[in-house]
Amino acid sequence: MFITTVLGVSAVLLISMGFFIHYLQVGLDSKSSVTVDPQPKEKY
């Protein structure tokens, strides 16, 4: 029973870490982001 619990919790942690790493690699891709507040072109 104890070994099954440890293996189950370890599997859930590994899967959640995999999803988190995938989110960091794909969801936060800086190439697909847009500039929110660009620098003004004309100088005053």
Long-range contacts (C-beta under 8 A, 24 or more apart in sequence): none
